[in-house]
Amino acid sequence: MTRFAVMRHAPTEWNDSRRLQGRSDPPLSAAGRTLAAQWRLPDAVAGFHWLASPLRRAIETAEVLAIRPTVEPMLIEMAWGRWEGRTLADLRAADPPGMAAAEAAGLDLQPPDGESPRAVQHRLRPLLVRLAAEGRPTGAVTHKGVLRALLALATGWDMRDKAPVTLRPATIHLFELDAAGSPHLVQANIGLDR
């Protein structure tokens, strides 16, 4: 089994206003940089090789943590298409039945011109297979959509109802990859606080 630790980037102004970021590339907010500067990687990930999404908010988080990651395109956030920059509350208010149907699709939720969580899983699989074959403990700084897709892959969650585990901010989630690259959740929400 290969250890794979995954964390979400520190907050941006878009996070604070609850806007869907997707492939948009806002930087960390001043508050997000301050928060990340207070984080410390837990002993559970000592000596790990690190990867990061190519988006600025993930790379900046890694830099603040003094991680020198390899940029990994497969870790980029889920594309929210025409919904990027909007809030779920606004989308729900604009089209209540349409959003209810979209959200009921779970893994197959498909924003217009965007990517479904199932597509994110398909994008992640080759990376997971490669990491399992390498056998090197690896960490990743990525995004909420990627984390949720990975959790669904590890637990069989179909995203139609409440997640089996709440993925809290300012934490790392530890998975193990079997020889085929299938993820298994070992421990969620390992704190980054001092």
N, C-alpha and C positions, 0 to 999 in steps of 0.2 A: 504494500500500500504506500502511496506517495502522498505526503501532506500538501494541502493546498489551502492557504489562508487568504481570505478575501475581505476587503474593507471598502467602504464608500468614501468618496472624497469629502472634504470639509465643505461647509455651506457657501453658496453664492448668493447674490442679491435675488436671483430668480428663485432659489430655494426659499428664501425668506418670504417672498410674495406668492409662493406655492404655484409658480408657473412651470409648465412642462418644458424641460430644457432639451431633451433628446440630443440631437446632433449639433444644436446651437452651442456656441463655445464661450459663454461668459466666464470671466476669471473668478477666483475666490473673492468673496467680499472681505472688507477689512476685518469684520468680526470673525469670518471664517478662517482667515490667516491667524488671527489671535488665538482662536480656539485650537487650531491644529498645532500651534506652537506649544500648547499645554499638553499635548498628547505624548505618550511614550509607548513604543512597541513592547508588548508583553514578552516575557522570557520564552513563551511557547513558540515564538517565531524567530528566535535568535538564529542567525546564520542562514536564513532563507535567502534565496535569489528572488529579486523583485521584478514584477512587470507592472506596467501602467497603461491605461487607456490613452489614446493619442490626444484626448481633449485636455485643454489647458487646466481645467479644475482638478483633474486627477494628477497631472504632472506636477502642478503647484503643491498639492497636498504631499506628494512624495518628497519634493524638495524641502518643504518645511520640516518633514520628519527625518531629513538627512538620508533618505533612501535614494539610491542611484538606479532607477528602474530601466529596464529595456522596454521601449514602447511596443505595445502589442495591439495591432489594429482590431483583433477579434474581441477585445475588451471594451470597445466603444459602446456608448449608451444606445439603447433601443431608439430607433428613429420614430419620432411621433408625427412626422409628416406635417400636414396642415394644422395639427393641433399644437405644434410647438409654439411656445410663448403665451399660450392660453392657460387658464386654470380649469381644473375639473369642475369646479363650482359653476364657472361661466358656461362650459360646454353642456353641463347638465341642465342649466337654466334655459339655454338656447334651444335645446332639443331633448326634452325629458324622455320620450319614448325611444328615440334613436340611441341616446347614451345608455339607457337601461339595457337595450338589446346588445349594444357593443360590449358593455361591462359583463353581461351574462355569458359572453362567449369565452371568458376565461383565457386560457392559453392562446385562443384564436382571435382575441381582440385585435382588430386591424384598423388603426387610424388611417384616414385618407392619405394616400401617398406615403404611408409609414410602414412599420415593421411589427409583426406580432411577437408576443413572448415566445411562441413556439419557434418562430424564425430565429430569435436570439439563441434559443437552445441549439438549433441546428448549426448556427455559426460558432457556438462555443465547443461543440463536440470534437472537432479536429484538434483544437488547442488542448482539451482535456486528455485526449489520446496521446498527443505528443508529450505532455507533461508526465503522464504515467509511464511512458516508454523511457523518458529521461531519468525518472526516479529521483529527481532532486527536489527537496522541499522548496516550495515556491509560494510567494505571496503576490497579491495583486491589488492595486488601487484602481477601483472602477466605479460603477454607478448603481443606483437602486434598481433600475430595470434589469441589469445584468445579474445582480445579486438575487432578485426574485426569480428570474429564470433558472438560475443555478439551484436555488432552494427547491423549486418545483421539480427539477430533474432529479435531485437527491432524495426527495420524499414522496414523489408521485402526486403531489398537490396539483390539481387542475386549474387553480386560480379562479374557480367559480364561487368560492366561499372564502372565509377567513383563513389566512395563512396558518400553517401548523405551528409556526414559530414567529414571533414578532422580531423583526430585524431592527434593533435599536441603533440610533446614530452613535457616533464616537465609539464604535466597537469593531472587533475583527471576528470573523466567522471561520471556524476551522473545519475543513472537509478532508476526507481521505479519498484518493482515487484508486480504484482497483486496477488490475492489470489491463483491463479493457478501456480504462478511462472513465468509468462510471463513478460519479461522486456519491459519497456517503457523508452525511452531516455528523461530525464528531462533537462539536460544541459551538453554540451560537453566542453572540454578545459578550465576547471577552473584552473587558473594558480597556480603553486607551488612556483613561484619565490617570494622572500621577498617583 
